[in-house]
């Protein structure tokens, strides 16, 4: 079974371990993973900012780059949602292979929740807006985390609360974004976890930046890295 990895801009530049971990988990489960080197940005920032022509060019490039694969897997709910839900608005005739966020592919396609991971830490999950409201991945990340040996899963009080990043929203509305992020960070840290995890590196970047300015606090680790960890 051969699939393609769509690593995304943020993972490529700031969270490369998330992409590497995604490949490690999939290959551990017997999946052959290819990495098309021609891949670029999915166009989400362009689309959200009103640059529809530029977004259309990137969408067409995505379709061409990943043509012929039976599936595309990404460590980003946000970027997977862009392809699945917004490409049709850009070009209704655009054809892409099925695109999955990692936890969707593991649970829904492979039928796996226990990937053989070991991570002896108390972890709290930040459920991102795109994963909840566009992809509707539900409790798939929790199912996978619950099966990790040694992991203790903590629960935030407001699991559906936005972290305030929102891509260009954080640039255009920095004060509001920081205030929302602070509220979310307080909720996550109140859960008493050593590690905050998520399906989106963008949210981890935002929350991790706020935590670094505050000083101390939990580590921020992409969910793929937890699933890739072993004894």
Legacy VTK file of the C-alpha trace (Angstrom):
# vtk DataFile Version 3.0
C-alpha trace
ASCII
DATASET POLYDATA
POINTS 231 float
0.000 0.000 0.000
1.614 3.296 -1.100
0.466 6.701 0.042
1.956 10.186 -0.193
3.000 12.415 2.694
1.886 16.039 2.516
4.174 17.523 5.121
2.847 21.165 5.005
4.816 24.413 5.170
4.856 24.738 8.944
5.995 21.183 9.565
8.677 21.545 6.917
10.094 24.764 8.351
9.397 24.653 12.092
8.158 21.175 13.099
10.132 18.731 10.904
9.926 16.027 13.578
6.161 15.876 13.031
6.680 14.877 9.413
9.391 12.381 10.265
7.225 10.889 13.020
4.279 10.546 10.638
6.407 8.463 8.291
7.760 6.362 11.176
4.273 5.515 12.429
2.939 4.638 8.993
5.948 2.514 8.045
5.729 0.697 11.382
2.234 -0.321 10.327
3.394 -1.569 6.944
2.418 1.433 4.841
4.748 2.488 2.034
5.175 6.269 2.175
6.322 8.431 -0.711
7.303 12.101 -0.494
6.729 14.044 -3.717
9.419 16.734 -3.667
7.396 19.107 -5.872
4.840 19.755 -3.115
4.421 23.309 -1.851
1.904 25.276 0.229
-1.756 24.222 0.115
-2.771 27.866 -0.326
-4.738 28.255 2.870
-3.246 31.616 3.851
-3.786 32.970 0.350
-7.383 31.759 0.249
-8.231 33.132 3.694
-6.685 36.487 2.798
-8.643 36.888 -0.430
-5.875 35.992 -2.886
-8.041 33.576 -4.816
-5.948 33.503 -8.015
-2.798 32.596 -6.095
-4.712 30.001 -4.071
-6.034 28.477 -7.294
-2.505 28.136 -8.657
-1.373 26.341 -5.527
-4.443 24.093 -5.543
-3.743 23.113 -9.141
-0.136 22.413 -8.215
-1.258 20.200 -5.346
-3.558 18.208 -7.627
-0.770 17.713 -10.161
1.853 16.777 -7.565
-0.270 14.174 -5.820
-2.062 12.757 -8.857
-1.994 8.970 -8.998
-1.643 8.264 -5.280
-4.372 6.260 -3.599
-4.280 8.584 -0.586
-2.476 11.581 0.861
-1.761 11.764 4.605
-0.814 14.933 6.475
0.149 15.779 10.078
-2.112 18.836 9.849
-5.871 18.944 10.268
-5.833 22.543 9.084
-4.168 21.837 5.740
-6.152 18.647 5.169
-9.321 20.662 5.727
-8.166 23.259 3.205
-7.786 20.636 0.492
-10.970 18.711 1.258
-13.352 21.576 1.928
-12.066 24.680 0.154
-10.488 23.411 -3.056
-13.985 22.689 -4.374
-14.849 26.346 -3.821
-11.760 27.415 -5.756
-12.280 24.994 -8.641
-15.231 22.556 -8.608
-13.538 20.506 -11.350
-10.267 20.019 -9.474
-9.531 16.369 -8.702
-7.255 15.243 -5.865
-6.696 11.863 -4.197
-8.407 11.332 -0.820
-6.636 13.520 1.750
-6.538 12.464 5.406
-5.247 13.947 8.613
-3.006 11.332 10.267
-5.397 10.194 13.015
-8.231 9.799 10.495
-6.086 7.589 8.315
-4.918 5.435 11.201
-8.348 4.883 12.723
-10.681 4.987 9.721
-8.572 3.523 6.917
-6.117 1.230 8.697
-8.514 0.401 11.539
-5.759 0.868 14.131
-5.785 2.617 17.508
-2.765 0.937 19.133
0.297 1.834 17.059
2.781 0.357 19.509
3.792 3.647 21.103
5.322 4.221 24.535
5.210 7.684 26.111
5.276 7.723 29.934
3.975 11.235 30.520
0.798 13.052 31.525
-0.602 14.565 28.322
-3.411 16.989 27.526
-4.907 17.179 24.030
-5.705 20.487 22.354
-8.445 19.801 19.823
-8.062 22.305 17.022
-10.839 24.258 15.341
-10.265 22.731 11.905
-10.137 19.201 13.293
-13.366 19.681 15.242
-15.437 21.824 12.914
-14.310 20.991 9.387
-12.787 17.520 9.465
-14.953 16.412 12.405
-12.348 13.894 13.508
-14.088 13.557 16.862
-12.343 11.345 19.389
-9.881 9.692 16.993
-6.862 11.470 18.548
-8.059 10.472 22.013
-8.490 6.848 20.945
-4.896 6.762 19.742
-3.528 8.506 22.830
-5.494 6.242 25.154
-3.771 3.216 23.617
-0.244 4.569 24.164
1.580 2.590 26.841
2.532 4.675 29.884
0.564 7.739 28.812
-1.831 9.400 31.242
-4.442 11.483 29.453
-5.626 14.654 31.195
-8.777 16.567 30.291
-9.070 20.343 29.860
-12.188 22.077 31.139
-12.986 23.633 27.751
-11.834 21.140 25.109
-13.556 22.914 22.201
-12.140 26.368 22.972
-10.075 28.012 20.197
-6.419 28.845 20.870
-6.727 32.102 18.916
-4.089 31.467 16.267
-6.217 31.214 13.127
-3.339 31.701 10.686
-3.434 35.281 9.429
-5.940 36.129 12.189
-3.012 36.190 14.629
-1.209 38.697 12.408
-4.212 40.939 11.773
-5.597 40.778 15.315
-2.581 40.144 17.566
-4.093 41.395 20.821
-7.260 39.320 20.447
-5.246 36.303 19.320
-2.898 36.560 22.318
-5.799 36.962 24.747
-7.552 33.881 23.358
-4.302 31.948 23.453
-3.689 32.921 27.061
-7.146 31.704 28.053
-6.557 28.413 26.262
-3.094 28.002 27.743
-4.489 28.567 31.236
-7.121 25.886 30.635
-4.558 23.385 29.360
-2.049 23.995 32.144
-4.766 23.704 34.783
-5.121 20.087 33.672
-1.686 19.506 35.198
-0.100 17.862 32.168
3.594 17.679 31.359
2.920 17.739 27.630
0.415 19.530 25.402
-0.269 17.784 22.096
-2.353 18.530 19.024
-2.979 17.510 15.423
-1.859 20.964 14.242
1.648 22.384 14.563
0.280 25.909 14.077
-1.656 25.774 17.339
1.314 24.265 19.147
3.510 27.070 17.817
1.074 29.723 19.038
0.537 28.216 22.487
4.197 27.316 22.862
5.201 30.885 22.088
2.851 32.241 24.721
4.150 29.719 27.247
7.762 30.626 26.467
7.070 34.310 27.121
5.460 33.375 30.409
8.338 31.099 31.354
8.152 27.431 32.296
5.138 25.257 31.728
4.515 22.095 29.698
6.276 20.860 26.574
4.476 21.138 23.245
4.716 17.970 21.152
2.886 17.083 17.950
0.640 14.032 18.296
2.574 12.196 15.572
5.728 12.391 17.698
3.947 10.757 20.620
2.649 7.980 18.387
6.147 7.428 16.978
7.772 7.175 20.420
8.805 3.712 21.602
10.750 2.194 24.460
LINES 1 232
231 0 1 2 3 4 5 6 7 8 9 10 11 12 13 14 15 16 17 18 19 20 21 22 23 24 25 26 27 28 29 30 31 32 33 34 35 36 37 38 39 40 41 42 43 44 45 46 47 48 49 50 51 52 53 54 55 56 57 58 59 60 61 62 63 64 65 66 67 68 69 70 71 72 73 74 75 76 77 78 79 80 81 82 83 84 85 86 87 88 89 90 91 92 93 94 95 96 97 98 99 100 101 102 103 104 105 106 107 108 109 110 111 112 113 114 115 116 117 118 119 120 121 122 123 124 125 126 127 128 129 130 131 132 133 134 135 136 137 138 139 140 141 142 143 144 145 146 147 148 149 150 151 152 153 154 155 156 157 158 159 160 161 162 163 164 165 166 167 168 169 170 171 172 173 174 175 176 177 178 179 180 181 182 183 184 185 186 187 188 189 190 191 192 193 194 195 196 197 198 199 200 201 202 203 204 205 206 207 208 209 210 211 212 213 214 215 216 217 218 219 220 221 222 223 224 225 226 227 228 229 230
